[in-house]
Amino acid sequence: MGFFQDMKSVFVKKELVFLESFKETEGVYSFLFEKEKDLTWKAGQHGLFTITHKKVKPSTKPFSISSAPTEDVIRITTKISDQPSDFKKALLELEKGMNMTMSGPVGSFQISDNSPSLLIAGGIGITPFRSMLKQLEADRSTEAKQIKLLYMDSENLFVYKDELDEMANNTSVTVTYLDSREHLFEEINKFTTIHTTNGTFLIAGPKSMVESVSGFLKNNGVSKKNIKRDVLDGY
Ligand SMILES: Cc1cc2nc3c(=O)[nH]c(=O)nc-3n(C[C@H](O)[C@H](O)[C@H](O)COP(=O)(O)OP(=O)(O)OC[C@H]3O[C@@H](n4cnc5c(N)ncnc54)[C@H](O)[C@@H]3O)c2cc1C
């Protein structure tokens, strides 16, 4: 999706009807909304979600759409601490049938068609990758592709673990869970050694993680054009 298409869709607010929310792991919740027929997105994109049932400041925050376009819902998954922000308190108040709005979808964080891809998630950065893997599973299009997901969470709280394991079983995607940067870099190294020039690298997570992984890749000879980054700002 190009820049101008992104800009156009940012100005169009779609009304979303809330369906349900549930706890994924400790401190992480998913929120599901009805998906209208004409609403679609590319796996990996995000939307700008606005609280409308009460006044909160800020009332709009970006979230990756963690469901795939082929699923029948809009899903966002987010960390909520014991002392949530006003925005997240308002999210937790949603009841079935209430509304939020979404602008977008926006962003160009998407898996490339042909090259071997290494997907690197830090913590809540797993959200765009859930969408991508669900889409690949639905399209049955992984057979010819080499896709590896490295999922690092220092607290060992792997969101969607059962689903990711199932997707790995149903496709040729491999998933490796890691709880330290040291092990993450070891795994990245194994991939870059083989695919330095032909691999595509997608990194999603907090800014510090995305920057250090991106720097590591560049130091290991990976070209900047083969690195895509999704910084989940706000953490
Ligand atoms: C492209 C993009 C995609 C993103 N995708 C996701 C995603 O998929 N999932 C996701 O979780 N995030 C995502 N984010 C980040 C998201 O937009 C938020 O910035 C993030 O979730 C933090 O929101 P918050 O309301 O908790 O933050 P803040 O308001 O910054 O609060 C941070 C912390 O401060 C404390 N705090 C703030 N206000 C109060 C208060 N009134 N009372 C007490 N304590 C308070 C709380 O401990 C809170 O957890 C994305 C960001 C970008 C740019």
PDBQT file of the ligand as one rigid body, heavy atoms in Angstrom, charges set to zero:
ROOT
HETATM    1  C1  LIG A 301       2.708   0.899  14.395  1.00  0.00    +0.000 C 
HETATM    2  C2  LIG A 301       2.414   0.603  15.862  1.00  0.00    +0.000 A 
HETATM    3  C3  LIG A 301       1.796  -0.608  16.178  1.00  0.00    +0.000 A 
HETATM    4  C4  LIG A 301       1.518  -0.901  17.520  1.00  0.00    +0.000 A 
HETATM    5  N1  LIG A 301       0.943  -2.105  17.818  1.00  0.00    +0.000 NA
HETATM    6  C5  LIG A 301       0.717  -2.433  19.108  1.00  0.00    +0.000 A 
HETATM    7  C6  LIG A 301       0.156  -3.704  19.445  1.00  0.00    +0.000 A 
HETATM    8  O1  LIG A 301      -0.158  -4.539  18.593  1.00  0.00    +0.000 OA
HETATM    9  N2  LIG A 301      -0.041  -3.976  20.764  1.00  0.00    +0.000 N 
HETATM   10  C7  LIG A 301       0.298  -3.082  21.744  1.00  0.00    +0.000 A 
HETATM   11  O2  LIG A 301       0.118  -3.389  22.934  1.00  0.00    +0.000 OA
HETATM   12  N3  LIG A 301       0.816  -1.876  21.453  1.00  0.00    +0.000 NA
HETATM   13  C8  LIG A 301       1.039  -1.525  20.164  1.00  0.00    +0.000 A 
HETATM   14  N4  LIG A 301       1.587  -0.304  19.861  1.00  0.00    +0.000 N 
HETATM   15  C9  LIG A 301       1.846   0.645  20.969  1.00  0.00    +0.000 C 
HETATM   16  C10 LIG A 301       0.513   1.288  21.414  1.00  0.00    +0.000 C 
HETATM   17  O3  LIG A 301       0.079   2.250  20.467  1.00  0.00    +0.000 OA
HETATM   18  C11 LIG A 301       0.655   1.989  22.799  1.00  0.00    +0.000 C 
HETATM   19  O4  LIG A 301       1.576   3.024  22.684  1.00  0.00    +0.000 OA
HETATM   20  C12 LIG A 301       1.118   1.024  23.865  1.00  0.00    +0.000 C 
HETATM   21  O5  LIG A 301       0.241  -0.085  23.920  1.00  0.00    +0.000 OA
HETATM   22  C13 LIG A 301       1.163   1.701  25.233  1.00  0.00    +0.000 C 
HETATM   23  O6  LIG A 301      -0.129   2.180  25.533  1.00  0.00    +0.000 OA
HETATM   24  P1  LIG A 301      -0.511   2.688  26.989  1.00  0.00    +0.000 P 
HETATM   25  O7  LIG A 301      -1.853   3.322  26.883  1.00  0.00    +0.000 OA
HETATM   26  O8  LIG A 301      -0.349   1.561  27.969  1.00  0.00    +0.000 OA
HETATM   27  O9  LIG A 301       0.698   3.720  27.142  1.00  0.00    +0.000 OA
HETATM   28  P2  LIG A 301       1.034   4.942  28.032  1.00  0.00    +0.000 P 
HETATM   29  O10 LIG A 301      -0.100   5.890  28.153  1.00  0.00    +0.000 OA
HETATM   30  O11 LIG A 301       2.335   5.424  27.495  1.00  0.00    +0.000 OA
HETATM   31  O12 LIG A 301       1.243   4.235  29.431  1.00  0.00    +0.000 OA
HETATM   32  C14 LIG A 301       2.391   3.481  29.686  1.00  0.00    +0.000 C 
HETATM   33  C15 LIG A 301       2.291   3.056  31.159  1.00  0.00    +0.000 C 
HETATM   34  O13 LIG A 301       2.260   4.248  31.977  1.00  0.00    +0.000 OA
HETATM   35  C16 LIG A 301       1.386   4.076  33.067  1.00  0.00    +0.000 C 
HETATM   36  N5  LIG A 301       0.226   4.997  33.014  1.00  0.00    +0.000 N 
HETATM   37  C17 LIG A 301      -0.140   5.768  31.956  1.00  0.00    +0.000 A 
HETATM   38  N6  LIG A 301      -1.244   6.483  32.252  1.00  0.00    +0.000 NA
HETATM   39  C18 LIG A 301      -1.583   6.176  33.528  1.00  0.00    +0.000 A 
HETATM   40  C19 LIG A 301      -2.624   6.594  34.406  1.00  0.00    +0.000 A 
HETATM   41  N7  LIG A 301      -3.541   7.496  34.038  1.00  0.00    +0.000 N 
HETATM   42  N8  LIG A 301      -2.667   6.027  35.638  1.00  0.00    +0.000 NA
HETATM   43  C20 LIG A 301      -1.747   5.126  36.041  1.00  0.00    +0.000 A 
HETATM   44  N9  LIG A 301      -0.722   4.714  35.249  1.00  0.00    +0.000 NA
HETATM   45  C21 LIG A 301      -0.639   5.208  34.015  1.00  0.00    +0.000 A 
HETATM   46  C22 LIG A 301       0.873   2.654  32.985  1.00  0.00    +0.000 C 
HETATM   47  O14 LIG A 301       1.681   1.808  33.748  1.00  0.00    +0.000 OA
HETATM   48  C23 LIG A 301       1.014   2.308  31.518  1.00  0.00    +0.000 C 
HETATM   49  O15 LIG A 301       1.113   0.918  31.276  1.00  0.00    +0.000 OA
HETATM   50  C24 LIG A 301       1.862   0.019  18.541  1.00  0.00    +0.000 A 
HETATM   51  C25 LIG A 301       2.469   1.232  18.198  1.00  0.00    +0.000 A 
HETATM   52  C26 LIG A 301       2.754   1.524  16.884  1.00  0.00    +0.000 A 
HETATM   53  C27 LIG A 301       3.417   2.825  16.543  1.00  0.00    +0.000 C 
ENDROOT
TORSDOF 0
